[in-house]
Amino acid sequence: MTTGPGVSARTETALREAMAWLFAGKPTRTDGRLTKDNLATEACVSPATMFRAKTVLADWDAHTAAHGTLPRARPAATPPLTT
């Protein structure tokens, strides 16, 4: 992991985990839209802190450029089996 100046390894880890959740369509704290605001919220960091994580944001930008900004569709809830 390459931390840039101004971000701790812990912050970078939190942001990368949040990216993984959002890209997988499994948000924990947001509506799942692929926005940088949601990334900061999912990682429990301020937007100011997130914007200092230049390497993470470069990876975010590359992924959203390649795959778009729409989150993965969540699987529909399966109704319970009735007997």
N, C-alpha and C positions, 0 to 999 in steps of 0.2 A: 504494500500500500504506500502510495506516495502522498504525503501530506504537504500541502503548500504552506507558505508562511502565513501565520495568523489562524490556522485551524489545527486543532489537536487531532491525534489519531482517533480518539474516542468520537469526536464530532464527525470525522470522515466516515468512520464505521457506521454511525447512526444514519448518515445521509445515504450511504450505499445500501444499507438494509432497507431504508424507506424507498429507494429507487426500485429495488427488487420487488417489494410488496406492490408498489404502484404498477410496475411493468407486468407483473403477474396477474393483475386484476384483483388483488387481495389487500385493499387498504384497511387500516385499522382505526384511523381517526378522521378520515375525510370521505368525500363522495367518490373518490377514485379518479377524478379527472387528472390528466397528466399536465399539471401546471407546477411551476416552481413554488408557488405559494403552498400548494398541497404537499410538495416535497418537504418544505421546511416544517409544515405542521406534522406530517408523518414522522419526521426525524426528531420532533420536539426541540427544534432549534429556532432561533429568530431568523427572519429573512436576511438581516445584516450578516449574521454568522454564516448562513448558507452561501451568500454571495462572495464571501472570502475563500470559499472552497473551490478554487478555479478548476482543479483537475476533475472534481466531481461534476461540476457544471458542464465542462467540456464533454464528458462522457454522456451526461443527460442530453445535451444538445445533439450529439452524434446519434444517439438512439432515437430521439424524437424525429430527427431529420430522416432517418432511414425507415422508421416504422410508423410515423405519424403520432398525433397527440391524442388519439382516441384510446381510452382504456380498453383492455380486453373485456369481452362480454363475460359477465358472471354466469355460471350455469344456473339454469332455472331450478328453483326449489322443487324437489321431488315430493309429491304428496305421499302421505303415509299409506302403507298397504292396508287394505281392509280385508278382513276375513269373514 
